[in-house]
Amino acid sequence: MQDGTATVTDSASGEIVMTDDVGNWRFAYTKTSLEGVGLAPGEWLVGLHALSMIVTNTSGGDVDVDWEQSVFVDPAGRTHRTIHRGVQLNQLTAPMLSARVAAGTTVNEFIFPAGGVRFSAPPGRPGSVWNSPAVFERLAPGSGFSVTLALKRGETPAPRTFTFSAVAP
């Protein structure tokens, strides 16, 4: 309650865990260093969420993630290049190197759509920051997104598509 007005905020918590022939996957939300436009005009969200992805390779062989071919599909069905841990924001358009997940190792990444990421000065706020439209914060029940990771086992493509849907609390 503030000034006689009740404000209710739902937040995402928990994680999604699954196993396939590549490994054990765990997804959750994590804060980014990006700021974003909030739900009200002139409002800013400090620290947008990204999708945390932790995978342990149990396949018995190395697996490569081709970040250049991996995509994020937003709730409107638009595809975006992905940002992941290690991508320098001032190098957003530069080619991304593939990442090797050696057999038996665990990789801790995050995924965020690159579309709309800009360096700017938010109105009414001092300084310049990296910002982006909010993605996960604006998911309404019934909406969702997907991430397609362009995986390879040796020279054999083994893409994985993960689809997520928002549900009412």
N, C-alpha and C positions, 0 to 999 in steps of 0.2 A: 504494500500500500504506500502510495506517495501522493500527498495532497488530496486524499480522499478517493484516489483512483487506483483500482487494482490492475496490476499488469501480470499476465501469465505468460511465461516463456517455457516452451518445450525444448529440450536439448537431446541430442543424440548421445547415446552411451552404449557401452557393451561392444561386442565384436562378433563377427561372423567367421566361423571356422569351417573349413572343408578339406577333404583329401582327394587327390586324384593320382594318376600314374606318374605325374611329375613330382609331386610332393605334398607337404602340408601347408595350406594357405590360411592366413589370418588377416582379416580386414577390419579396420576401425577408423574413426575420425581422429585427426590430429590437427593441432594448430599450425598455421604457416606464418611466415613473416610478411605476407601480403595483407594489405588493408582493403576493405571494400565498401561500396556504397550500401548503406543500411536499408531498412524497410520503409523509412520515412524520408521525405525530401530533406537533404542536408545532413542526414544522420550517417555516421560512418561506423563500420564494424572494425574493431582493432583485432587483427589476427584472424583471418578467414580460416576455415577448415579445409583440409585436404584429406584424401583417402589414404590411410596408412595401409601398407601391404607388407606383410612379413611372410616369406616363403622359405621352407626348409626343403632342399632338393633330396628326395628319397629315391630318385629314379635309378641310381646306380651309375649314371653317366652325367657328363656336363650338359647344362642347358644354357643357351644364350637368349637374352632378351634384346630384340632389335627395336630400340626406342624410336628410331626414325619411322618405323612402320606401325608402331603401336598407336592406338587412337582412343580418345574419350568421346563418347556420344552423350550430349547433354539432354535434358528433359524434352527439348523441342526437336530432337532428332538431328541436330547439327553435329558434325564431327570436328574434333579439335586435336591438334597435336598435344602430346602430353608433356608436362613438366614433371621431373622427378628429382629426388635428392641429388645434388651434385651439379645440376644445371645452373650455370650462372645466369641470372636474369638479364644481364646486359649482353648475353650471347644467345637470346631466345631463338633467333633465326638460324644460328649456326648448326651444322649437322651434329647429331648426337651419336656418340659412340655406343656400340652394343655393350651389354654387361654380361659377363659369364658368371653363372651360378654353378660352382663346382659341386660334384657329387658329395653329399653329406654336409654341405654348408648351408648357412642361413643368411638371407639377405633381408635387410630392413629398409624399405623404400617408402616414398609417398608419391601419390599421383594427383595432379591437378591439371585442368584444361588450360592450355596456353592462350586460348582465344580471349582477347580483351585485356591481357596483362599489359599495363602501361606504367611508365615512370612519370609522375606528375605531382602537382601541388593540390591537394584536396581543398575545396572551397571552405573558408573559415577555419583552416587548420594551418599552423606554422610548419614550414619546411616542405621538403619533397619526399615522397615515398613511392614504393612499388605498390600499385593497387590493381584491382580487378573487380569485375562484377561478382557479387556473391553467387555461388552455385549451390553448395550443399545447404546453406542456411535458408535458402528459399524453396526447398523441396516441400511440396504440399502432398498430403495423402493422395495416393493414386498416381503420382508422378515418379519418375525414376531416371536412371542413367545406366550406361554400360561402359566397360573398359575392355578393349581387345588388346591383349598382349601378343606381339608377334614373337613367339618362342620358336627356337630351333633346337633339335637334338641331333648334333652333328650337322649334316647337311639337310636333314629332313625337317620341313616346317611342321610345327606342332602348336598352332595358335590356340589361345584360350580366350574366351569371351565370358566376362563376369557381368551379370545383370543385377541391378539393385533397384528395389522399389520402396518408396516411402509409405508407411502405414500410420494410421492415427494412433496416438499414445493410448 
